[in-house]
């Protein structure tokens, strides 16, 4: 059985090469509820053959055929990777993992499934190496195709500037109403995250998603925001001063906007009850949520998105945060989430 801080070793194949021990330190950057699903203190090392590679969003899955610890019974490990979009920008393709090829994978064990892991790095018999997280600081590696162009406008393609980092979320745990506290207590990040249902969750999650770009463009009296994550589309109406009285509520709500100097202010209402921010224990919202975002270019040419969530049903005071986006050359690709 696995001992603390030592890797699980699976029955070896006939080729031998070394794979560094992953995740030696205890620090962790949360992404998609990493610590909820995987145990960073339980590394795994799996030697086997590729059975299948599901190159999909929101997470690619690598299936590895091997045997149990005694080498007696065949088993299949499933290792969760980054999204297809993120992997594509790192040069990974469907052909990067060929069924039948010998492979060694290092990662960390799942908390609930004895044959599931979070992918860290793979070594292939031909010397190829694919890295999902760095071996020293356990940081997910993203290729951010940043643009040197700075036209000085909000329009263009944007991507979360850094990971980890680039996000501010002010404390909110002491601001629950009794109804909000009950909703928060009932939320289970392991099973209730909207991404598991291929839902964009909320406008805040769209800014938060690392490794996936979004586009802002002007179309007459509308601002169109198109995000790669979950193929989400937002329309901000500049020619309206109020939200419609009769309109179906939506996950991303209904948005109106105006300019205050160079700052675009976006007010969004008519939400479904849902999850405003799914990570870090979750921030849930009622149907009474009103979200205000202020989009401004800073001195470095980055896009600062300051947001405030007012929800009198769930919170006694506004919840605030910020996301910093960098201009990117990356195009907005199809996401095509697979449940």
N, C-alpha and C positions, 0 to 999 in steps of 0.2 A: 504494500500500500504506500501511498505518497506520504512523505514526511514533510514537515513544515519547511518552506523555502527551498525545497529540492524538487527538481523536475520529475514528473512521471515519465518513465522510459518504457516504450512499447517494444515489442519483439523486433529485433533488427533485421534488415535485409542483408544481402551479401556485399553491398558496397558500403564503405565506411568513409565518412568525413565529419569534421567537427561542426557543431552548431553552438554558438555562444549561449550561455544561460540568459534567459530574458528576464527583465523586470526584477532586478536585484534590489532596488530601493523601494520604499513604501509610499512615495508620493504618487498621486494619480490625478490626471486631468479627466474630468467627466465628459463623456461624449455619448449621446444617445443612451444615457443611463448605464454606462459601462459597469460601474461598481455594483449596480443593482443586479446585473446578470452574470458578471464574471468576478472571480476572486483573484486579485492581483498578487496575493501571497502564495498562490498555488500554481507555479509554472508547470507546463507540460512540454514534453518532447515526443513527437509522434513520428515513427518511421514506417513507411508503407508505400502504397501505390495510389495514384489518383484514380478514384472511381468516377467522379463527375465534378464539373465546375459550373455552378449556376451563376452566370454573369448578369446579375439583375440588380435593381434598386428595390428597397432602400439599402440592402446589404447583400453583397455577393456571398455565396456559400461554397466552400471547398470540401468535398467528400473524399475521405481517405480510407482505403481498405487496409486493415492491419489485423493483428490478433490481440487477444486479451493479455493481461500481464503474465499469465502462465504460458503464453504461446500456444494454447490448446484450441481456442475457439476463435473463429473469424468475427471481427467487429468492424463497424464503420464509424469513424469519427467525422463530425461536421464542424468545421471551423468557420466562424463568421468573420467576414472581411469588411472593408469599406464599401461604399456604394459603387455601382458600375461607373458612374460619372467621375467620381474621384479617382478610381483605379485607371480609367481611360487616360486621364490627364497625367498619370505617372507612367504611361506606356504599356500598361497591362491590356491584353486582348483575350478573347475567348480561347486562343491557341496558347496562352501562357501556361496553362495547366492541361496537359494532354492525358486523357484516360489511359491507364496502363503504365505511365512513367513512374519511376522510383522517385521518392520525395522524402525529405525530412522537414517537419514543421515544428517551430517553437511558438508557444503562445501561453495563455493562461486559462485555467479550467473554468468551466461554467459552474454556477452555484447549485443548479438543480438537475443537470443532466450529466451523468458520468462519462459520456462520450461526445461532449460538445466543448468547443473552446473558442476563444477570441484569438484570431490570427495575429502573430507578431512578425515572423519572418520565415521564409521557406528557402531551402537549399535543394537544388536539382542536380542530377547526376552529371549534367554537362557543365556544371559550374555556375549556372544562372542562379540569381538570388533576387527574391522579391521581398521588400520590407513594407510592412504595414505600420509598425510602430518602431521608433528608434530603440536601440538596445540599452542606451545609457539612462535617458530620462523618461522613457516610456511615453514619448510624445508621438501622436499620430503624424505621419509625414504627408504633407499636402504639397502639390505643385501649384503654386499661385502664379499664373501668367499675368503679372502686373504690367500696366501700361505706363510708359513715360509721358504720354500725352496728358496735358492738363488744360482743357479748353475753358475751364472756369465755369462750367454749367453743371446742373444736377443730372442732365441727360447723359446717357451712356450705359456701359455695363459695369457692374460693381460686384465685389466679392468680399466676404468677411476678411478683414486685414490680417488677422493672426489667429493661430490656434495652438495652444491655449492663449487666451487674452482677447482684447478687442471687444469685451463685453463688460458692462457694469449692471449689476442687479442689486438695487438697494434692499435692505432688510424689510421683510413684510410679515414675519411670523407673529408679531405682536399686534397686528392690525386687523385680525379676523373678527367679524361679527360671529355670534353663535352659529348662524346658518353657514357662514363661510368656514368656520372651524370644523363643522361636521362634514362638509363636502371635502375639505382638505384631508381629514382623517380617513375618509373612505377611499381616497385615491391611492392606488397601488401602482407605482411606477413600472414594476415588472410586467404588468398585464394591461394597464389602462393607457399607456402612451398612445396618442393618436397615430403615430407612424405605423403602428402594428395594424391599423385599419387603412393604411395609405391615405391618411388625412393630413393636410398641411398644418393642422392644429390652430394656428392664428397668425395674424400679420407679424407678430413678434418672432415667431419661430422662423419665418421666412428670412428675416434679417440675420438670424442666429446661425443658420445652417452653414458650416464650414465646407469649403471645397466646391460649392455650387454657386454659379453667378446668377445675378438678376439684372434685368434691363429696365431703365427708366427712359421714357420718351414722351414727347408732347404730341398730342393729336387734337388740334383745334382747342376746344375748351375742356379737354380731358387730359389727365396724366395717366399713361398706361404703364403699369408695373408688371413685368412678366418675369417669373422666377423659375429656374430650372427645378428646384425642389418641389416635388409633387405636381409639376406642370401648373403651378398656381398663377392666377391672373387677378390683378387688382385694377380697378378703374376708379380714378379720383375725379370727381365732377367739380370743375372750377366755376361753372355757371349756376350752381345751386347754393343756396344759403341754409337749407334745412333738408333733413332726411324725409323721404316720402312717408306719408301716414299709413299707406297700405303697401307692404312689400314683404315677401317671405324672408324670414330670418336666414342668415347664412353663416357658415363657419368663418368666413373672412369679412362678414358684415357689409355695410354700405358706406362709401367714403365720399366726403365732400372736402374741398380744399381751397386755400387762398394763400397769397403771399404777404408776408410781413417783411418788407425790405427784400433781402436775398434769401430769406428763409421760407421754405414751403411748409405750411401747416396743414396737416391732414387729420380730419376728425372722422372717426369710424364708429358706427352704431349699428343697431339691428342685428346683433350677434345671436347665434344659438348659444345656449348654455354649453360650456365646454372647458377646454384646457388652454388657458392663455399662454402658459410657458410650461412645457412638459417635464423639464429636467429639474434637478436639485430638489426633489420632493414635490414639484408641481405647484403651479399657481392656477387655480381654477377660477372660472368666471361664470356669472349668472347672465341671463338675457338682458340685464340692465347695464351691462358693461358699455362704457364709452371710452374709446382709445384715442389719445391725441399724440400724434407724432410730429416732430419738428426736424426737418431735413435741412442741414446747413453744410456748406463746404468750409473746412478749417484752413488754416494757413498752409498746411502741407498738401492741400488739394484733395484730402480724404473727405468722405461723406460721413458726417456725424448724424446719427438718428437718435435723438432724445425722445423718449416716450413716457407717457403717463397714462395709467389705467385707473379710471374712476368706476367703482362698482359698489354702490351703497348697500346692496344686498349681502355681499360677501366681505366687504372691507369697510373699516371705519375711517380710513384715510387713503389717499391715492397711493398706488404702487408705481415706482419709477425705475427707469433703467436707461441704458445707452448701448448702442452698437456702432462700431466704427468700420466703415467699408472702404476698400481701396479700389481705384479704377483698374479694370482688367481688360486684356485683349481676348479673354476666353469668351466664346459664344455660348448662348443659352441653348442647351441641347434638350432633347426629349428625355423625360424621366421614366415614364411608363412603369410606375410602381407595381411590383408583383407581391401580392399578399401570400 
